[in-house]
């Protein structure tokens, strides 16, 4: 893939730079741009809410080995001091050799609906509060915050936060369509993992799901892992809103670590057959990698280039990353993922340096 489009043939890399494309093919498989994941709560056995610098480095290297070269770690709802501590840790963390690049931090909470909280601990949920967000902004590289638009004071809070340069996403919400539209008008730019953690779409009560699909200026995130969403549900959303859709993993600490028992935001989570759940059965993030999501969409008939763009070019553009992020261009850095016909990784290269195998 070059500049978001499929190009047949091999490529040439010199000194970490993509120099030629469309050369005579010598094998099978595909070369994809490095992936971009804007919702990662943990990885490789590491919980973002509890990670120290060594743990963060472990997670970032594991992400890169799985093809994610730009990432937004997500701190879920927790005590204020914990969120501040984690933001400061990422602020002080230097670039990690062989690891994904941190492009900002997402605070998924505490401004969420108690009725749609998912794995978020109810004792730490709060109504939107400028002083809390100011504290988070002062602590570290906060870039994104998820807000339930129906909470008291949420609409003016969204307007204020947007003016401060924060990306506001609507989510974990029971908002009706009118309230969702008010949030979008106030500056909310996206919806956090559409369909999950929000009121269901109904024929006369479309809610935040219907409002986001109908509103052409709002980006949406999808967890297209065939677990959080049925294949048909993800397909419907893509048919309606493909140009403004981004795949995210919502990865938990169990991602890339196999079955077992892990922590997610203070909860104990059990992973069985790759599915992480709380003791009451609530889904607790995902263990399906971003590349595996791309592969599943291709299995379901989506073209390779369009599926890969959902996990690379489109999130990079939404996040206003540098032109080379999430996209391969002649003359640009060779940040790329080589996959076989089954979308298993054959190689990951970061500026030409081979991370995998």
Backbone torsions as a table, in degrees:
resi	resn	phi	psi	omega
1	UNK	NA	130.9	178.4
2	UNK	-131.3	128.3	-178.8
3	UNK	52.6	37.0	176.3
4	UNK	83.1	1.3	-176.2
5	UNK	-121.8	153.6	179.8
6	UNK	-74.4	130.5	176.0
7	UNK	-127.7	122.7	-179.8
8	UNK	-74.0	148.9	175.1
9	UNK	106.4	177.2	-179.2
10	UNK	-85.4	171.4	177.1
11	UNK	-122.0	165.8	176.3
12	UNK	-126.7	134.8	179.3
13	UNK	-124.1	131.0	175.9
14	UNK	-132.6	127.2	177.5
15	UNK	52.5	40.9	175.8
16	UNK	78.5	9.0	-177.7
17	UNK	-119.9	138.0	174.3
18	UNK	-74.2	116.2	-172.8
19	UNK	-107.2	-33.3	-179.8
20	UNK	-145.3	151.3	177.9
21	UNK	-135.8	167.1	177.3
22	UNK	72.4	23.6	178.6
23	UNK	-75.7	161.2	178.3
24	UNK	-53.4	133.7	-173.8
25	UNK	-76.7	137.5	179.2
26	UNK	-116.0	3.6	-178.4
27	UNK	-171.2	-172.5	-179.9
28	UNK	-101.4	-169.7	178.9
29	UNK	87.6	-170.6	-176.0
30	UNK	-141.7	153.7	172.1
31	UNK	-110.5	120.8	-178.5
32	UNK	-114.2	156.2	173.2
33	UNK	-68.5	158.3	172.0
34	UNK	-56.2	139.2	-174.0
35	UNK	-84.2	160.7	-177.3
36	UNK	-128.4	118.7	-179.5
37	UNK	-118.7	117.8	-175.8
38	UNK	-99.1	12.8	-180.0
39	UNK	-149.3	88.8	-179.3
40	UNK	-130.0	110.9	-179.1
41	UNK	-89.6	-11.0	179.6
42	UNK	174.7	168.7	-179.0
43	UNK	-170.9	147.0	173.6
44	UNK	59.2	33.7	-178.6
45	UNK	85.8	2.4	-176.3
46	UNK	-109.0	127.8	176.7
47	UNK	-94.4	121.5	-177.5
48	UNK	-57.0	-36.9	-178.7
49	UNK	-65.9	-21.6	-175.9
50	UNK	-116.3	-4.1	-170.8
51	UNK	-68.6	138.9	164.2
52	UNK	-94.3	-175.1	-175.8
53	UNK	-60.8	-40.4	179.0
54	UNK	-64.3	-41.7	177.9
55	UNK	-63.4	-41.7	178.4
56	UNK	-60.9	-41.9	178.4
57	UNK	-62.4	-40.6	177.7
58	UNK	-60.1	-46.1	-179.0
59	UNK	-65.3	-42.3	-177.7
60	UNK	-66.6	-36.1	177.1
61	UNK	-70.8	-37.8	177.7
62	UNK	-65.2	-39.5	176.7
63	UNK	-60.5	-46.0	-179.0
64	UNK	-62.7	-39.9	178.4
65	UNK	-62.9	-25.3	178.0
66	UNK	-96.2	12.8	171.3
67	UNK	96.7	-1.6	179.4
68	UNK	-93.2	113.8	-175.9
69	UNK	-106.2	-11.5	172.9
70	UNK	-134.6	134.2	-173.0
71	UNK	-145.6	147.0	170.2
72	UNK	-111.9	100.2	175.4
73	UNK	-60.4	144.9	-177.3
74	UNK	-118.8	122.0	173.6
75	UNK	-95.3	117.8	-179.4
76	UNK	-85.5	174.0	-174.9
77	UNK	-50.0	129.7	-179.0
78	UNK	-160.1	179.7	173.4
79	UNK	-58.3	144.8	-178.2
80	UNK	-53.3	-42.9	-177.3
81	UNK	-63.0	-33.1	178.3
82	UNK	-68.2	-45.2	179.5
83	UNK	-62.2	-44.0	178.6
84	UNK	-60.9	-44.0	179.5
85	UNK	-60.2	-43.7	-177.8
86	UNK	-70.6	-37.6	175.3
87	UNK	-61.7	-42.6	178.6
88	UNK	-65.0	-36.8	178.7
89	UNK	-61.9	-45.3	178.9
90	UNK	-69.0	-32.3	175.5
91	UNK	-59.2	-41.0	-174.5
92	UNK	-90.7	-4.0	-176.6
93	UNK	-81.0	117.7	176.9
94	UNK	-72.1	163.4	176.2
95	UNK	-51.5	139.8	-174.5
96	UNK	-98.9	118.3	178.3
97	UNK	-58.8	127.9	179.9
98	UNK	73.4	14.3	-178.0
99	UNK	-120.5	164.3	175.7
100	UNK	-63.5	147.5	178.1
101	UNK	-84.4	129.2	176.9
102	UNK	-79.0	123.5	-176.1
103	UNK	-107.3	6.9	-177.9
104	UNK	145.5	175.1	179.2
105	UNK	-125.5	141.4	179.4
106	UNK	-105.5	125.4	170.6
107	UNK	-95.3	101.2	177.3
108	UNK	-90.2	82.6	-171.9
109	UNK	116.7	167.4	14.7
110	UNK	-93.7	10.8	-170.9
111	UNK	-91.0	59.8	-173.5
112	UNK	-121.8	158.7	-179.9
113	UNK	-73.7	130.0	175.6
114	UNK	-60.4	-25.7	-178.3
115	UNK	-80.8	-11.3	-178.2
116	UNK	-135.2	40.0	-170.4
117	UNK	-81.6	-20.9	-177.9
118	UNK	61.0	-123.0	-176.8
119	UNK	-87.1	0.8	-175.7
120	UNK	-78.3	133.4	-174.4
121	UNK	-71.5	123.4	-172.6
122	UNK	-64.5	-29.1	-177.1
123	UNK	-67.8	-15.3	-179.0
124	UNK	-105.6	-1.5	178.7
125	UNK	-69.1	144.8	-178.1
126	UNK	-140.7	154.6	166.4
127	UNK	-70.1	154.0	-179.5
128	UNK	-52.2	132.8	-173.0
129	UNK	-143.1	116.8	-177.9
130	UNK	-61.7	-37.4	-176.5
131	UNK	-64.7	-35.6	177.7
132	UNK	-66.6	-45.8	-179.8
133	UNK	-65.9	-36.8	176.2
134	UNK	-59.7	-40.8	178.7
135	UNK	-64.7	-41.6	177.9
136	UNK	-63.5	-44.5	-178.9
137	UNK	-62.6	-36.1	180.0
138	UNK	-71.9	-22.7	-173.1
139	UNK	-82.5	-32.2	-173.8
140	UNK	-175.6	-164.7	-170.0
141	UNK	-80.8	54.9	176.9
142	UNK	-66.2	128.7	-179.8
143	UNK	-120.1	-30.6	-172.0
144	UNK	-135.9	145.4	173.1
145	UNK	-138.4	137.4	174.8
146	UNK	-95.8	135.4	-176.9
147	UNK	-134.8	137.4	170.7
148	UNK	-84.6	114.9	-170.7
149	UNK	-64.7	-20.7	-176.3
150	UNK	-82.9	-7.7	-179.0
151	UNK	-68.2	152.9	179.3
152	UNK	-56.2	128.1	177.7
153	UNK	78.2	6.6	-173.8
154	UNK	-66.9	-40.9	-174.5
155	UNK	-65.3	-50.0	175.8
156	UNK	-64.0	-31.8	176.7
157	UNK	-63.3	-44.2	179.1
158	UNK	-61.1	-43.3	178.8
159	UNK	-61.3	-45.9	-179.8
160	UNK	-63.8	-47.3	-178.0
161	UNK	-63.6	-39.2	178.9
162	UNK	-62.8	-40.6	177.7
163	UNK	-65.2	-26.0	176.9
164	UNK	-78.5	-2.6	179.3
165	UNK	91.7	6.4	177.9
166	UNK	-81.5	136.8	172.3
167	UNK	-78.3	116.6	178.2
168	UNK	-100.1	128.6	175.8
169	UNK	-117.5	138.7	175.5
170	UNK	-85.5	138.4	179.9
171	UNK	179.7	172.9	-175.4
172	UNK	44.4	61.8	-163.0
173	UNK	-143.6	147.1	170.4
174	UNK	-109.0	21.9	-175.1
175	UNK	-59.9	142.8	170.5
176	UNK	-80.4	174.1	-174.5
177	UNK	-62.1	-41.3	-178.1
178	UNK	-61.6	-41.6	178.9
179	UNK	-68.8	-37.8	176.6
180	UNK	-62.2	-44.0	177.9
181	UNK	-61.3	-39.3	178.1
182	UNK	-61.8	-38.9	177.6
183	UNK	-65.4	-41.9	178.7
184	UNK	-65.8	-40.3	177.4
185	UNK	-63.3	-31.8	-178.5
186	UNK	-78.6	-14.4	176.7
187	UNK	130.6	-3.6	175.4
188	UNK	-63.4	128.2	-171.0
189	UNK	-103.1	-15.0	-173.5
190	UNK	-154.8	171.1	176.1
191	UNK	-120.8	130.1	-178.7
192	UNK	-76.3	125.7	-177.0
193	UNK	27.7	79.6	-178.7
194	UNK	-49.5	138.8	-178.5
195	UNK	83.4	-32.6	-177.0
196	UNK	-94.5	132.1	179.7
197	UNK	74.4	34.1	-179.9
198	UNK	-157.4	164.3	179.8
199	UNK	-60.1	145.1	-177.5
200	UNK	-73.0	150.9	172.4
201	UNK	-71.0	125.2	177.0
202	UNK	-127.6	162.1	-170.1
203	UNK	-62.0	-35.5	179.4
204	UNK	-113.2	0.8	176.7
205	UNK	-133.5	80.1	-174.6
206	UNK	-68.5	-24.1	177.1
207	UNK	60.5	-160.3	-176.3
208	UNK	-68.5	-30.6	178.9
209	UNK	-64.0	-52.2	-179.4
210	UNK	-63.6	-39.4	179.8
211	UNK	-63.6	-42.3	-178.7
212	UNK	-67.6	-39.6	179.4
213	UNK	-69.1	-32.7	-178.5
214	UNK	-81.2	-23.3	-173.4
215	UNK	-90.9	110.9	-171.0
216	UNK	-71.2	-15.8	-177.1
217	UNK	-99.5	12.5	-177.6
218	UNK	-113.5	128.3	176.7
219	UNK	-81.7	151.4	177.8
220	UNK	-128.9	148.9	174.0
221	UNK	-107.5	142.5	177.1
222	UNK	-128.8	139.8	169.3
223	UNK	-102.1	90.1	-173.5
224	UNK	-91.9	58.9	-176.7
225	UNK	-101.4	5.6	-177.1
226	UNK	65.5	13.4	176.1
227	UNK	-120.3	-56.3	175.6
228	UNK	-65.9	-34.4	-179.4
229	UNK	-133.6	139.0	169.9
230	UNK	-64.7	153.0	179.4
231	UNK	-53.2	-43.1	-177.5
232	UNK	-65.1	-36.6	-179.9
233	UNK	-64.3	-46.5	178.1
234	UNK	-63.6	-39.6	-179.6
235	UNK	-63.6	-42.4	178.3
236	UNK	-59.1	-46.8	-179.6
237	UNK	-61.4	-41.1	-179.6
238	UNK	-68.7	-37.5	177.3
239	UNK	-61.9	-34.5	-178.1
240	UNK	-82.7	-37.8	-164.8
241	UNK	-139.5	31.9	-176.7
242	UNK	-53.7	-45.5	-175.2
243	UNK	-64.0	-16.7	-177.9
244	UNK	-119.7	22.9	-178.4
245	UNK	-106.6	142.3	175.9
246	UNK	-127.2	134.1	169.7
247	UNK	-79.4	140.1	172.3
248	UNK	-135.0	158.4	178.9
249	UNK	-92.3	-32.3	-167.8
250	UNK	56.0	36.9	-172.2
251	UNK	-61.9	139.8	173.6
252	UNK	-99.3	177.3	179.4
253	UNK	-59.2	-23.5	-178.1
254	UNK	-74.5	-16.2	-178.9
255	UNK	-59.6	130.6	179.6
256	UNK	74.1	11.9	-175.6
257	UNK	-124.8	-0.8	178.3
258	UNK	82.0	-177.8	179.0
259	UNK	-71.3	158.5	179.3
260	UNK	147.2	-162.1	-179.7
261	UNK	-114.3	132.2	-175.1
262	UNK	-139.0	172.6	173.4
263	UNK	-111.4	142.1	175.9
264	UNK	-135.4	106.6	177.9
265	UNK	57.3	33.0	178.9
266	UNK	95.9	-11.2	177.0
267	UNK	-94.2	148.8	170.8
268	UNK	-87.2	131.7	-175.4
269	UNK	-125.1	137.1	176.6
270	UNK	-108.7	129.6	179.0
271	UNK	-105.8	121.6	177.7
272	UNK	-127.6	124.5	-177.4
273	UNK	54.1	36.3	175.4
274	UNK	82.8	3.2	-178.3
275	UNK	-110.1	117.1	-179.1
276	UNK	-89.5	129.9	-179.6
277	UNK	-139.7	150.6	169.0
278	UNK	-72.4	168.3	178.0
279	UNK	-56.9	-28.2	179.7
280	UNK	-85.4	3.8	177.8
281	UNK	95.8	-5.7	-179.8
282	UNK	-64.7	132.7	175.2
283	UNK	-60.9	137.0	-177.2
284	UNK	-124.4	68.9	-178.1
285	UNK	80.6	-160.7	-172.9
286	UNK	-137.9	156.2	171.1
287	UNK	-115.3	-0.6	179.6
288	UNK	-78.6	126.1	-176.7
289	UNK	-71.5	163.2	179.3
290	UNK	-63.9	-40.5	178.1
291	UNK	-63.9	-37.7	177.0
292	UNK	-64.1	-35.9	174.3
293	UNK	-61.0	-44.3	177.8
294	UNK	-59.1	-46.1	180.0
295	UNK	-61.4	-37.5	179.7
296	UNK	-68.5	-37.5	176.0
297	UNK	-63.7	-39.5	177.9
298	UNK	-64.5	-40.7	175.8
299	UNK	-58.0	-33.7	-178.6
300	UNK	-86.5	8.7	173.4
301	UNK	102.5	4.3	179.8
302	UNK	-80.1	137.9	178.0
303	UNK	-60.4	145.4	-175.5
304	UNK	-57.5	-47.1	-175.2
305	UNK	-65.9	-40.0	-179.5
306	UNK	-69.2	-38.5	177.7
307	UNK	-65.8	-43.2	-179.6
308	UNK	-67.1	-37.0	178.4
309	UNK	-60.0	-32.4	179.5
310	UNK	-63.9	-22.1	-177.6
311	UNK	-112.4	9.5	-176.7
312	UNK	-143.1	-77.8	-173.7
313	UNK	-62.9	-43.5	-174.3
314	UNK	-71.0	-44.8	174.1
315	UNK	-64.6	-33.4	178.7
316	UNK	-65.0	-41.1	178.9
317	UNK	-70.5	-40.9	176.8
318	UNK	-57.9	-40.4	-175.4
319	UNK	-86.2	0.2	179.1
320	UNK	57.3	45.2	176.4
321	UNK	-78.8	164.9	178.2
322	UNK	-55.9	154.8	-173.6
323	UNK	-55.2	-30.3	-177.1
324	UNK	-79.4	-14.8	-176.5
325	UNK	-73.1	128.8	177.1
326	UNK	71.2	14.7	-175.8
327	UNK	-156.2	133.4	176.5
328	UNK	-93.3	133.8	176.7
329	UNK	-140.1	142.5	174.5
330	UNK	-60.5	128.5	-175.9
331	UNK	92.9	-6.9	178.9
332	UNK	-99.0	171.2	-178.4
333	UNK	-64.3	146.1	-179.6
334	UNK	-86.0	68.5	173.2
335	UNK	-94.7	99.9	-168.1
336	UNK	-148.5	160.9	179.0
337	UNK	-125.1	127.8	177.5
338	UNK	-103.6	125.1	-178.7
339	UNK	-126.0	155.7	175.3
340	UNK	-89.3	-173.0	-176.2
341	UNK	-64.7	-20.6	179.1
342	UNK	-96.6	6.8	-179.1
343	UNK	66.0	25.7	167.4
344	UNK	-82.4	142.0	-176.8
345	UNK	-72.0	127.8	172.3
346	UNK	-103.5	-19.8	178.0
347	UNK	-174.1	146.8	171.9
348	UNK	-128.3	129.8	-177.9
349	UNK	-124.7	129.9	177.5
350	UNK	-115.4	108.2	-174.1
351	UNK	51.1	41.8	177.1
352	UNK	86.0	-16.7	179.0
353	UNK	-79.0	128.7	-177.2
354	UNK	-81.0	118.4	176.7
355	UNK	-93.9	-32.1	178.9
356	UNK	-134.5	134.2	5.3
357	UNK	-78.0	NA	NA
